[in-house]
Amino acid sequence: MSLVAASFDSSHDEAACRFVGAAAAEPLALRGVHRCRLALRHAGERDVAIRWELSGPADAPLLIVAGGISAHRHVIANELDAAPGWWQAQAGLLGRHRVLAIDWLGDGDGLDVAIDSADQADALAAVIAALDLPRAHAFIGASYGAMVGLHFAACHAGKLGALVAISGGHRPHPWSSALRSVQRKIVTLGDDGAGLALARQLAMLSYRTPAEFAERFAAPVELREARAVCPAEDYLESCGQRVLARFDAASYVRLSQSIDLHRIEPERVRVPLSVIAVDSDLLVPREDLAELAVRAPDAWLQVIASRYGHDAFLKETTAISAALTAALDA
């Protein structure tokens, strides 16, 4: 582990907890910031502040949960924060566990350096050590979170029982990296968030599929004030505006780069691995995930049929829940 020094900041103004009853000994939900020094793969030793959230009964099996680069530490609604989390659709399954998640290094924390997916795994390990948590039942990672999970399973296998990797592999596909490189250039050329919004619109075309667009946006192109507007344009512009509320441009570029810096040999994964692929995923083809499952020492592959492509882990609630249940029970 690349942890150099650590301190747990329980007095930080974000630190908070919610107890069940006045006499309860354990918090049902806890949130805070862990400050430590990590040895980053591409930037050397750095002071970092890792924002984390832990929810669920203390005696429930611990799950580490991580999503794409736009995910954050609030996974599902809990006693501390009743707002829906980024994976609220899986609250039925996740709510039966204790869930740990973090905000990614580089996400609005002022860490303006190249960040590797392995650095995120070390950040999670540092929080687990600071909170003195038991061995996790499983790490569930989707998209970028699956990449982080692979490094966690390789570098911190003693803290983990199993890994579930959804739509994230041992390396980025060259086509996907090329697409993200164009998105990053768009961000740097834009002004006042326009570049970031446009980059997100382009990204949405790769997160979803032609089949979905053909079904949702089949109406003819129309003229608006002498300008041709396609049926999907309003939807894409809405996606672009939402990302402005979530990211600053620098954070988006850092985390996009982190996806493309990711690489790990599957043979290094030292825990049982359940790989979940989506048949229509343009960004992470199922052939790549099949290779991951073949090369990892103890792995099996599930393939989900979906029109939603890479976003299936967010949209296919029933299928993903069934796949997760099978993986956790394996």
Buried (B, 14 or more C-beta within 10 A) or exposed (E): EBBBEBEBBEEBEEBBBBBEEEEEEEBBBBBBBBBBBBBBBEBEEBEBBBBBBBBBBBEBBBBBBBBBBBBBBBBBBBBBBEEEBBBBBBBEBBBBBBBBBBBBBBBBBEBEEBBBBBBBBBBBBBBBBBBEBEEBBBBBBBBBBBBBBBBBBBBBBEBBBBBBBBBBBBBBBEEBBEBBEEBBEBBEEBEEBBBBBBBBBBBBBBBBBEEBBEEEBEEEEEEEEEEEEBBBBEBBBEBBEEBBEBBEBBBBBBBBBBBBBBBBEBEBBBBBBBBBBBBBBBBBBBEBBBBBBEBBEEBBBBBBEBBBBBBBBBBBBEBBBBBBEBBBEE
